[in-house]
Amino acid sequence: MWLKSIFNKPATSKQDEEAREVVKNSVSPQLPARRAVPLMERAELLQPAKSANNQIQYDEKLIPQLKGDHAALLLMYSSVANKMSAGAWDAVPASLREMRMAMYGHLLTEGVKLYSYMRRSLAEEQNLLEVYRSYKKEMDGIGRVAFDFFDKYQGKDWLASPDARSSFKAEFANLGTVLVDRITREENILYPLYMPS
């Protein structure tokens, strides 16, 4: 399967290897077990972490929640790919809107809970702070490109054109590659930096 082949690939750049080394040498993370979060537990997970002095605090449920979001996004991506393969093009725009909403929620949670906390908790660790900053900057760019893609294909007008479908397929494949690469690196490099301060 394409998903397995993407997940089994090595790090994509020298910068990734350097970031992995910084993380490996700086922390000894204990990663939580990966599991999808049932819908009923989501409401509890979405509650803000208790704060002191109006600062975002460490939330032990955050990383499992974000990993669950990743799994859901990849399932949604696969669902769109399956609809294209089955020729069910009319169902694609609605699935893209659902995927867009899920990604928006995920990025909002990451921005508020993860990045805000990490910016403060890593302030004294310059090397780790640089890893965090590079991931945040990259995610800002990926988010803009992804939302431009979702907005471009949210309607149904493009479905009538074989050329537009061809462009969609190429852009969608690229989006999948970028998402899987980013998810893999977040879970292996960035998320281990999220620890109680």
C-alpha positions as YAML, in Angstrom:
chain: A
units: angstrom
residues:
- id: 1
  name: MET
  ca: [0.00, 0.00, 0.00]
- id: 2
  name: TRP
  ca: [1.16, 3.56, -0.70]
- id: 3
  name: LEU
  ca: [0.74, 4.55, 2.96]
- id: 4
  name: LYS
  ca: [3.06, 1.81, 4.20]
- id: 5
  name: SER
  ca: [5.70, 2.68, 1.63]
- id: 6
  name: ILE
  ca: [5.66, 6.33, 2.68]
- id: 7
  name: PHE
  ca: [5.88, 5.55, 6.40]
- id: 8
  name: ASN
  ca: [8.83, 3.20, 5.89]
- id: 9
  name: LYS
  ca: [10.98, 5.79, 4.14]
- id: 10
  name: PRO
  ca: [14.04, 7.34, 5.82]
- id: 11
  name: ALA
  ca: [14.20, 10.95, 7.01]
- id: 12
  name: THR
  ca: [13.92, 13.34, 4.12]
- id: 13
  name: SER
  ca: [16.78, 15.71, 4.77]
- id: 14
  name: LYS
  ca: [19.99, 16.42, 6.63]
- id: 15
  name: GLN
  ca: [18.04, 18.97, 8.71]
- id: 16
  name: ASP
  ca: [15.67, 16.20, 9.84]
- id: 17
  name: GLU
  ca: [18.62, 14.02, 10.85]
- id: 18
  name: GLU
  ca: [20.15, 16.91, 12.79]
- id: 19
  name: ALA
  ca: [16.83, 17.63, 14.53]
- id: 20
  name: ARG
  ca: [16.49, 13.94, 15.41]
- id: 21
  name: GLU
  ca: [19.99, 13.99, 16.93]
- id: 22
  name: VAL
  ca: [19.24, 17.12, 18.97]
- id: 23
  name: VAL
  ca: [16.10, 15.49, 20.34]
- id: 24
  name: LYS
  ca: [17.84, 12.16, 20.99]
- id: 25
  name: ASN
  ca: [20.71, 13.83, 22.82]
- id: 26
  name: SER
  ca: [18.54, 16.25, 24.81]
- id: 27
  name: VAL
  ca: [15.63, 14.20, 26.10]
- id: 28
  name: SER
  ca: [14.65, 10.66, 26.93]
- id: 29
  name: PRO
  ca: [11.01, 10.70, 25.94]
- id: 30
  name: GLN
  ca: [8.52, 8.12, 27.02]
- id: 31
  name: LEU
  ca: [6.02, 8.06, 24.22]
- id: 32
  name: PRO
  ca: [2.44, 7.22, 25.11]
- id: 33
  name: ALA
  ca: [0.87, 4.20, 23.47]
- id: 34
  name: ARG
  ca: [-0.77, 5.09, 20.17]
- id: 35
  name: ARG
  ca: [-4.50, 4.61, 20.02]
- id: 36
  name: ALA
  ca: [-7.41, 6.25, 18.32]
- id: 37
  name: VAL
  ca: [-9.47, 8.32, 20.73]
- id: 38
  name: PRO
  ca: [-13.16, 7.35, 20.85]
- id: 39
  name: LEU
  ca: [-15.55, 10.17, 20.00]
- id: 40
  name: MET
  ca: [-17.03, 10.31, 23.51]
- id: 41
  name: GLU
  ca: [-13.59, 10.96, 25.01]
- id: 42
  name: ARG
  ca: [-12.91, 13.78, 22.53]
- id: 43
  name: ALA
  ca: [-15.10, 16.24, 24.44]
- id: 44
  name: GLU
  ca: [-13.03, 15.67, 27.57]
- id: 45
  name: LEU
  ca: [-9.78, 15.97, 25.62]
- id: 46
  name: LEU
  ca: [-10.83, 19.27, 24.11]
- id: 47
  name: GLN
  ca: [-11.14, 20.89, 27.54]
- id: 48
  name: PRO
  ca: [-8.36, 23.40, 28.08]
- id: 49
  name: ALA
  ca: [-5.48, 22.34, 30.28]
- id: 50
  name: LYS
  ca: [-5.55, 23.90, 33.70]
- id: 51
  name: SER
  ca: [-3.63, 27.14, 33.58]
- id: 52
  name: ALA
  ca: [-1.67, 29.15, 36.08]
- id: 53
  name: ASN
  ca: [-0.92, 32.78, 35.40]
- id: 54
  name: ASN
  ca: [-2.87, 32.50, 32.14]
- id: 55
  name: GLN
  ca: [-0.17, 30.22, 30.69]
- id: 56
  name: ILE
  ca: [-0.89, 27.06, 28.72]
- id: 57
  name: GLN
  ca: [0.06, 24.12, 30.92]
- id: 58
  name: TYR
  ca: [1.28, 20.63, 30.07]
- id: 59
  name: ASP
  ca: [-1.60, 18.31, 29.13]
- id: 60
  name: GLU
  ca: [-0.82, 14.59, 29.25]
- id: 61
  name: LYS
  ca: [-3.73, 13.87, 26.90]
- id: 62
  name: LEU
  ca: [-2.59, 16.26, 24.18]
- id: 63
  name: ILE
  ca: [-0.14, 14.07, 22.27]
- id: 64
  name: PRO
  ca: [-2.52, 11.07, 22.11]
- id: 65
  name: GLN
  ca: [-5.22, 13.49, 20.89]
- id: 66
  name: LEU
  ca: [-2.96, 14.93, 18.18]
- id: 67
  name: LYS
  ca: [-1.90, 11.44, 17.07]
- id: 68
  name: GLY
  ca: [-5.56, 10.47, 16.91]
- id: 69
  name: ASP
  ca: [-6.17, 13.52, 14.71]
- id: 70
  name: HIS
  ca: [-3.34, 12.36, 12.45]
- id: 71
  name: ALA
  ca: [-4.89, 8.90, 12.14]
- id: 72
  name: ALA
  ca: [-8.29, 10.44, 11.34]
- id: 73
  name: LEU
  ca: [-6.78, 12.77, 8.71]
- id: 74
  name: LEU
  ca: [-5.03, 9.85, 7.02]
- id: 75
  name: LEU
  ca: [-8.27, 7.86, 7.02]
- id: 76
  name: MET
  ca: [-10.08, 10.80, 5.43]
- id: 77
  name: TYR
  ca: [-7.33, 11.09, 2.85]
- id: 78
  name: SER
  ca: [-7.67, 7.38, 2.03]
- id: 79
  name: SER
  ca: [-11.43, 7.76, 1.80]
- id: 80
  name: VAL
  ca: [-11.06, 10.51, -0.83]
- id: 81
  name: ALA
  ca: [-8.53, 8.39, -2.74]
- id: 82
  name: ASN
  ca: [-10.93, 5.43, -2.67]
- id: 83
  name: LYS
  ca: [-13.80, 7.61, -3.95]
- id: 84
  name: MET
  ca: [-11.63, 8.78, -6.85]
- id: 85
  name: SER
  ca: [-10.63, 5.19, -7.66]
- id: 86
  name: ALA
  ca: [-14.25, 4.08, -7.59]
- id: 87
  name: GLY
  ca: [-15.25, 6.95, -9.87]
- id: 88
  name: ALA
  ca: [-17.43, 8.54, -7.16]
- id: 89
  name: TRP
  ca: [-16.20, 12.04, -8.02]
- id: 90
  name: ASP
  ca: [-19.41, 13.75, -6.86]
- id: 91
  name: ALA
  ca: [-18.63, 12.67, -3.28]
- id: 92
  name: VAL
  ca: [-15.10, 14.13, -3.29]
- id: 93
  name: PRO
  ca: [-15.90, 17.80, -2.51]
- id: 94
  name: ALA
  ca: [-17.93, 16.92, 0.61]
- id: 95
  name: SER
  ca: [-15.13, 14.65, 1.82]
- id: 96
  name: LEU
  ca: [-12.61, 17.44, 1.23]
- id: 97
  name: ARG
  ca: [-14.73, 19.83, 3.31]
- id: 98
  name: GLU
  ca: [-14.79, 17.28, 6.13]
- id: 99
  name: MET
  ca: [-11.03, 16.85, 5.87]
- id: 100
  name: ARG
  ca: [-10.54, 20.63, 5.86]
- id: 101
  name: MET
  ca: [-12.57, 21.00, 9.07]
- id: 102
  name: ALA
  ca: [-10.62, 18.19, 10.76]
- id: 103
  name: MET
  ca: [-7.31, 19.74, 9.73]
- id: 104
  name: TYR
  ca: [-8.41, 23.17, 10.92]
- id: 105
  name: GLY
  ca: [-9.32, 21.77, 14.35]
- id: 106
  name: HIS
  ca: [-6.03, 19.88, 14.55]
- id: 107
  name: LEU
  ca: [-3.92, 22.90, 13.61]
- id: 108
  name: LEU
  ca: [-5.83, 25.11, 16.03]
- id: 109
  name: THR
  ca: [-5.21, 22.66, 18.87]
- id: 110
  name: GLU
  ca: [-1.56, 22.35, 17.90]
- id: 111
  name: GLY
  ca: [-1.17, 26.10, 17.72]
- id: 112
  name: VAL
  ca: [-2.84, 26.87, 21.02]
- id: 113
  name: LYS
  ca: [-1.87, 23.93, 23.20]
- id: 114
  name: LEU
  ca: [1.34, 22.51, 21.73]
- id: 115
  name: TYR
  ca: [3.21, 25.43, 20.19]
- id: 116
  name: SER
  ca: [2.32, 27.94, 22.92]
- id: 117
  name: TYR
  ca: [3.46, 25.58, 25.64]
- id: 118
  name: MET
  ca: [6.63, 24.54, 23.81]
- id: 119
  name: ARG
  ca: [7.66, 28.12, 23.06]
- id: 120
  name: ARG
  ca: [7.63, 28.85, 26.79]
- id: 121
  name: SER
  ca: [8.96, 25.52, 28.08]
- id: 122
  name: LEU
  ca: [11.89, 25.37, 25.62]
- id: 123
  name: ALA
  ca: [12.94, 29.00, 26.04]
- id: 124
  name: GLU
  ca: [16.10, 28.00, 27.94]
- id: 125
  name: GLU
  ca: [17.10, 25.20, 25.52]
- id: 126
  name: GLN
  ca: [18.31, 27.03, 22.42]
- id: 127
  name: ASN
  ca: [18.87, 23.93, 20.24]
- id: 128
  name: LEU
  ca: [15.44, 22.51, 21.04]
- id: 129
  name: LEU
  ca: [13.82, 25.91, 20.63]
- id: 130
  name: GLU
  ca: [15.27, 26.09, 17.10]
- id: 131
  name: VAL
  ca: [13.79, 22.65, 16.28]
- id: 132
  name: TYR
  ca: [10.41, 23.86, 17.55]
- id: 133
  name: ARG
  ca: [10.63, 27.11, 15.57]
- id: 134
  name: SER
  ca: [11.51, 25.36, 12.32]
- id: 135
  name: TYR
  ca: [8.57, 22.96, 12.71]
- id: 136
  name: LYS
  ca: [6.15, 25.77, 13.51]
- id: 137
  name: LYS
  ca: [7.30, 27.84, 10.55]
- id: 138
  name: GLU
  ca: [7.07, 24.84, 8.23]
- id: 139
  name: MET
  ca: [3.59, 23.96, 9.51]
- id: 140
  name: ASP
  ca: [2.37, 27.50, 8.89]
- id: 141
  name: GLY
  ca: [3.39, 27.12, 5.24]
- id: 142
  name: ILE
  ca: [1.93, 23.63, 4.89]
- id: 143
  name: GLY
  ca: [-1.32, 24.80, 6.43]
- id: 144
  name: ARG
  ca: [-1.65, 27.69, 3.96]
- id: 145
  name: VAL
  ca: [-1.01, 25.40, 0.97]
- id: 146
  name: ALA
  ca: [-3.42, 22.75, 2.27]
- id: 147
  name: PHE
  ca: [-6.23, 25.24, 2.88]
- id: 148
  name: ASP
  ca: [-5.69, 26.80, -0.56]
- id: 149
  name: PHE
  ca: [-6.06, 23.30, -2.02]
- id: 150
  name: PHE
  ca: [-9.25, 22.57, -0.03]
- id: 151
  name: ASP
  ca: [-10.74, 25.94, -0.97]
- id: 152
  name: LYS
  ca: [-9.89, 25.45, -4.65]
- id: 153
  name: TYR
  ca: [-11.73, 22.11, -4.84]
- id: 154
  name: GLN
  ca: [-14.62, 22.62, -2.39]
- id: 155
  name: GLY
  ca: [-17.17, 23.28, -5.13]
- id: 156
  name: LYS
  ca: [-18.30, 20.89, -7.87]
- id: 157
  name: ASP
  ca: [-17.60, 22.98, -11.00]
- id: 158
  name: TRP
  ca: [-14.17, 21.42, -11.51]
- id: 159
  name: LEU
  ca: [-15.65, 17.89, -11.63]
- id: 160
  name: ALA
  ca: [-16.89, 18.33, -15.21]
- id: 161
  name: SER
  ca: [-13.42, 18.91, -16.65]
- id: 162
  name: PRO
  ca: [-11.07, 15.95, -17.25]
- id: 163
  name: ASP
  ca: [-8.13, 18.38, -17.10]
- id: 164
  name: ALA
  ca: [-9.27, 19.69, -13.70]
- id: 165
  name: ARG
  ca: [-9.64, 16.12, -12.43]
- id: 166
  name: SER
  ca: [-6.13, 15.35, -13.62]
- id: 167
  name: SER
  ca: [-4.77, 18.45, -11.87]
- id: 168
  name: PHE
  ca: [-6.70, 17.50, -8.74]
- id: 169
  name: LYS
  ca: [-5.19, 14.00, -8.72]
- id: 170
  name: ALA
  ca: [-1.65, 15.38, -8.96]
- id: 171
  name: GLU
  ca: [-2.23, 18.02, -6.28]
- id: 172
  name: PHE
  ca: [-4.00, 15.51, -4.04]
- id: 173
  name: ALA
  ca: [-1.14, 13.02, -4.34]
- id: 174
  name: ASN
  ca: [1.32, 15.78, -3.44]
- id: 175
  name: LEU
  ca: [-0.82, 16.78, -0.43]
- id: 176
  name: GLY
  ca: [-0.79, 13.15, 0.77]
- id: 177
  name: THR
  ca: [2.98, 12.90, 0.48]
- id: 178
  name: VAL
  ca: [3.46, 16.16, 2.39]
- id: 179
  name: LEU
  ca: [0.96, 15.15, 5.10]
- id: 180
  name: VAL
  ca: [2.47, 11.73, 5.70]
- id: 181
  name: ASP
  ca: [5.99, 13.16, 5.78]
- id: 182
  name: ARG
  ca: [5.00, 15.92, 8.20]
- id: 183
  name: ILE
  ca: [3.01, 13.56, 10.45]
- id: 184
  name: THR
  ca: [5.90, 11.12, 10.62]
- id: 185
  name: ARG
  ca: [8.39, 13.82, 11.54]
- id: 186
  name: GLU
  ca: [6.06, 15.49, 14.06]
- id: 187
  name: GLU
  ca: [5.44, 12.23, 15.87]
- id: 188
  name: ASN
  ca: [9.10, 11.18, 15.85]
- id: 189
  name: ILE
  ca: [10.88, 14.50, 16.41]
- id: 190
  name: LEU
  ca: [8.56, 17.28, 17.59]
- id: 191
  name: TYR
  ca: [6.12, 15.52, 19.92]
- id: 192
  name: PRO
  ca: [8.87, 13.95, 22.08]
- id: 193
  name: LEU
  ca: [9.89, 17.53, 22.98]
- id: 194
  name: TYR
  ca: [6.50, 18.08, 24.63]
- id: 195
  name: MET
  ca: [7.19, 17.26, 28.27]
- id: 196
  name: PRO
  ca: [6.19, 18.68, 31.64]
- id: 197
  name: SER
  ca: [8.39, 21.62, 32.56]
...
